[in-house]
């Protein structure tokens, strides 16, 4: 859809010739796997220039804007026409808690609102009837748990916790870089840390995950980036501390050293 010409985004010239008319761009404010953030500012520039709707997928990463240390990378999210957020992540709300924010809610109403004789809700300027803003008619008050938590703890508490989680992820990244048997698979931008044991195969990484979970050290997940397999730690629990991060780094480093000893000091193998 887009050409990158001299560092500037523009709509692909071949789209019109092929009968395709772009109408929306979806930018990502933190991919789930590695936390990578799209250049949202330049993408917003393109959307304004071309008259395109900009939607930002901030389900995982959007709420990191609460932290000073990541705000610059996410500040351009304010220019989006719509943004998706998951309060069950960084606002720690119970499942399910998804959220769509829109700049102009009348556009949603034009898409979804309808009149019917059996719906007798009277017009009330103080009432927002969410049946007019999505496909669901009967629905519970899912936002109550998010609103209640914000009222009880305040935004400041969430800022503190998000900053704490980012510092822990940065610390894990530093521990990985300092271990000669481990390597980062991607820069640590948010709280997802993807790393691998040098020379390890996919099966060996899978076995390491099982070992960590089985012995109660940590519940990590698999990582697959650019065809390379590894481990993914995502720090999203406000109870996690530096000691927990160090325990993970120490144990994975130990597993990596054991692996290199048993495989002939890291002989080359497919990964």
C-alpha positions as CSV (number, residue, x, y, z in Angstrom):
1,X,0.0,0.0,0.0
2,X,2.8,2.4,0.8
3,X,6.1,3.3,-0.8
4,X,9.0,4.6,1.3
5,X,10.7,7.2,-0.9
6,X,13.6,9.1,0.6
7,X,12.3,8.4,4.1
8,X,8.8,9.8,3.3
9,X,5.7,7.6,3.4
10,X,3.3,8.0,0.5
11,X,0.4,6.0,-0.9
12,X,1.6,3.4,-3.4
13,X,1.1,4.7,-7.0
14,X,-0.1,1.3,-8.2
15,X,-3.1,1.2,-6.0
16,X,-5.3,3.6,-8.0
17,X,-4.2,1.9,-11.3
18,X,-5.3,-1.5,-9.8
19,X,-8.7,-0.1,-8.8
20,X,-7.9,-0.1,-5.1
21,X,-8.7,3.0,-3.0
22,X,-7.0,3.1,0.4
23,X,-9.2,4.4,3.2
24,X,-7.5,3.4,6.4
25,X,-4.1,2.9,7.9
26,X,-3.5,0.8,11.0
27,X,-0.4,1.7,12.9
28,X,0.9,-0.3,15.9
29,X,1.9,1.2,19.2
30,X,3.8,-1.8,20.4
31,X,3.7,-5.2,18.8
32,X,2.7,-8.0,21.2
33,X,5.8,-10.1,20.3
34,X,8.6,-7.6,20.7
35,X,7.1,-4.2,21.6
36,X,8.1,-2.6,18.3
37,X,6.5,0.8,17.7
38,X,5.6,2.1,14.3
39,X,6.7,5.7,13.3
40,X,3.2,7.0,14.2
41,X,4.0,10.6,13.6
42,X,5.0,10.2,9.9
43,X,2.1,7.8,9.4
44,X,-0.2,10.5,10.8
45,X,1.3,13.0,8.4
46,X,0.5,10.7,5.5
47,X,-3.0,10.1,6.6
48,X,-3.7,13.8,6.9
49,X,-2.2,14.5,3.5
50,X,-4.1,11.7,1.8
51,X,-7.4,12.0,3.8
52,X,-7.1,8.5,5.3
53,X,-8.5,7.2,8.6
54,X,-5.7,6.5,11.1
55,X,-6.4,3.6,13.5
56,X,-3.7,2.8,16.2
57,X,-3.5,-0.7,17.6
58,X,-2.5,0.2,21.2
59,X,-3.9,-3.0,22.8
60,X,-0.6,-3.9,24.3
61,X,1.5,-0.7,24.1
62,X,-0.8,2.3,24.0
63,X,-1.0,2.8,27.7
64,X,2.7,3.0,28.1
65,X,2.2,6.6,27.2
66,X,1.6,7.0,31.0
67,X,5.3,6.6,31.6
68,X,7.6,9.6,30.9
69,X,10.4,7.3,29.5
70,X,8.2,6.1,26.6
71,X,5.9,9.1,26.1
72,X,7.9,10.6,23.2
73,X,7.5,7.4,21.1
74,X,3.8,7.2,21.7
75,X,2.8,10.9,21.9
76,X,1.7,10.9,18.2
77,X,-1.1,8.5,19.1
78,X,-3.2,11.6,20.0
79,X,-3.4,12.2,16.3
80,X,-5.3,9.0,15.6
81,X,-8.9,8.9,14.5
82,X,-9.4,5.8,16.6
83,X,-7.2,3.7,19.0
84,X,-7.7,0.3,20.6
85,X,-6.6,-0.3,24.2
86,X,-6.8,-3.3,26.5
87,X,-7.3,-2.2,30.1
88,X,-6.9,-5.8,31.2
89,X,-3.2,-5.3,30.5
90,X,-1.6,-2.2,32.0
91,X,-4.7,-1.1,33.9
92,X,-4.8,-4.6,35.4
93,X,-8.6,-4.9,35.0
94,X,-10.2,-8.3,35.1
95,X,-11.0,-9.9,31.8
96,X,-12.7,-9.0,29.6
97,X,-11.8,-5.3,29.3
98,X,-11.3,-4.0,25.8
99,X,-11.6,-0.3,24.8
100,X,-12.0,1.6,21.5
101,X,-11.5,5.4,21.6
102,X,-12.6,7.5,18.7
103,X,-12.0,11.2,18.0
104,X,-15.5,11.7,16.5
105,X,-18.1,9.4,17.9
106,X,-20.8,10.6,15.5
107,X,-19.1,8.6,12.8
108,X,-19.6,5.4,14.8
109,X,-23.3,6.4,15.3
110,X,-23.7,6.8,11.5
111,X,-22.4,3.3,11.0
112,X,-24.3,1.5,13.8
113,X,-27.3,3.5,15.1
114,X,-30.8,2.5,14.0
115,X,-34.4,3.2,15.0
116,X,-36.9,0.5,15.9
117,X,-40.4,0.6,17.4
118,X,-39.5,-1.9,20.1
119,X,-36.6,0.3,21.3
120,X,-38.4,3.0,23.4
121,X,-35.4,4.7,25.0
122,X,-36.2,8.4,25.2
123,X,-33.7,11.0,24.0
124,X,-31.6,12.2,26.9
125,X,-28.6,14.5,26.5
126,X,-27.0,13.0,29.6
127,X,-27.2,9.4,28.3
128,X,-24.9,7.6,26.0
129,X,-26.6,4.5,24.6
130,X,-23.8,2.3,23.4
131,X,-26.0,0.2,21.2
132,X,-25.6,3.2,18.8
133,X,-21.9,2.8,18.7
134,X,-21.3,-0.9,17.9
135,X,-23.0,-4.1,16.8
136,X,-24.0,-5.3,20.3
137,X,-27.5,-4.4,21.5
138,X,-27.7,-6.0,25.0
139,X,-24.6,-5.4,26.9
140,X,-23.3,-5.2,30.5
141,X,-21.5,-2.3,32.1
142,X,-18.0,-3.5,31.3
143,X,-16.4,-0.1,31.9
144,X,-17.5,0.0,35.5
145,X,-14.5,-2.0,36.8
146,X,-12.1,0.2,34.9
147,X,-13.7,3.4,36.1
148,X,-13.9,2.2,39.7
149,X,-10.2,1.3,39.7
150,X,-9.2,4.7,38.3
151,X,-11.3,6.4,40.9
152,X,-9.9,4.3,43.7
153,X,-6.2,4.4,42.8
154,X,-5.8,7.5,40.6
155,X,-3.8,7.9,37.4
156,X,-0.7,8.6,39.4
157,X,-0.6,5.0,40.8
158,X,-0.7,3.6,37.2
159,X,2.0,5.9,36.1
160,X,4.3,4.7,38.9
161,X,3.5,1.0,38.1
162,X,4.1,1.3,34.4
163,X,7.4,3.1,34.9
164,X,8.4,0.3,37.4
165,X,7.6,-2.4,34.8
166,X,9.6,-0.6,32.1
167,X,12.6,-0.4,34.4
168,X,12.4,-4.1,35.1
169,X,12.3,-4.9,31.4
170,X,15.3,-2.6,30.8
171,X,17.1,-4.4,33.6
172,X,16.4,-7.8,32.0
173,X,17.7,-6.6,28.7
174,X,20.9,-5.4,30.3
175,X,21.3,-8.8,32.1
176,X,20.9,-10.6,28.7
177,X,23.4,-8.3,27.0
178,X,25.9,-8.9,29.8
179,X,25.7,-12.7,29.5
180,X,28.0,-14.1,26.8
181,X,25.7,-17.1,26.4
182,X,22.6,-15.1,25.7
183,X,21.6,-12.5,23.1
184,X,18.7,-10.1,22.6
185,X,16.6,-10.7,19.5
186,X,15.2,-7.2,19.3
187,X,15.7,-3.9,21.2
188,X,13.8,-3.6,24.5
189,X,11.2,-0.9,23.7
190,X,8.4,-1.7,26.2
191,X,8.1,-4.7,28.6
192,X,8.4,-7.5,26.1
193,X,12.0,-8.9,26.1
194,X,12.8,-11.4,23.4
195,X,16.2,-13.2,23.8
196,X,17.8,-16.5,22.9
197,X,20.4,-18.9,24.1
198,X,23.3,-18.7,21.7
199,X,23.5,-21.7,19.4
200,X,20.2,-23.3,20.7
201,X,17.7,-24.9,18.5
202,X,13.9,-24.4,18.6
203,X,13.6,-27.7,20.5
204,X,16.1,-26.6,23.0
205,X,14.4,-23.3,23.6
206,X,11.1,-25.2,24.0
207,X,12.7,-27.5,26.5
208,X,14.1,-24.5,28.5
209,X,10.6,-23.0,28.7
210,X,9.3,-26.3,30.1
211,X,12.1,-26.4,32.6
212,X,11.5,-22.9,33.8
213,X,7.7,-23.5,34.2
214,X,8.0,-26.9,35.7
215,X,10.4,-25.9,38.4
216,X,8.4,-22.7,39.2
217,X,11.1,-20.2,38.2
218,X,9.0,-18.3,35.6
219,X,6.4,-18.7,32.9
220,X,8.0,-17.3,29.7
221,X,6.8,-17.8,26.2
222,X,8.3,-18.7,22.8
223,X,9.7,-16.0,20.5
224,X,10.0,-16.1,16.8
225,X,11.5,-13.1,15.1
226,X,13.0,-13.0,11.6
227,X,12.9,-16.8,11.5
228,X,14.9,-17.2,14.7
229,X,13.6,-19.0,17.8
230,X,14.0,-17.9,21.3
231,X,12.3,-16.9,24.6
232,X,10.0,-14.1,25.4
233,X,9.5,-12.5,28.8
234,X,6.8,-9.9,29.2
235,X,6.8,-8.0,32.5
236,X,3.2,-7.0,33.2
237,X,2.6,-7.9,36.8
238,X,2.9,-5.0,39.3
239,X,4.1,-7.5,41.9
240,X,7.2,-8.4,40.0
241,X,10.5,-7.1,41.5
242,X,14.2,-6.9,40.6
243,X,14.8,-10.1,42.5
244,X,12.4,-11.9,40.2
245,X,14.1,-10.6,37.1
246,X,17.5,-11.5,38.3
247,X,16.2,-15.0,39.2
248,X,15.1,-15.5,35.6
249,X,18.3,-14.1,34.1
250,X,20.4,-16.3,36.4
251,X,18.5,-19.5,35.6
252,X,18.3,-19.0,31.8
253,X,22.0,-18.1,31.8
254,X,22.7,-21.3,33.7
255,X,20.6,-23.4,31.2
256,X,22.5,-21.7,28.3
257,X,25.9,-22.6,29.9
258,X,24.8,-26.2,30.4
259,X,23.7,-26.4,26.8
260,X,27.0,-25.2,25.5
261,X,28.9,-27.7,27.6
262,X,26.8,-30.6,26.5
263,X,26.8,-29.6,22.8
264,X,30.6,-29.3,22.4
265,X,31.1,-25.7,23.4
266,X,28.5,-24.4,21.1
267,X,29.1,-26.2,17.8
268,X,27.2,-24.7,14.9
269,X,23.7,-26.2,14.5
270,X,20.5,-25.1,12.8
271,X,18.2,-22.8,14.8
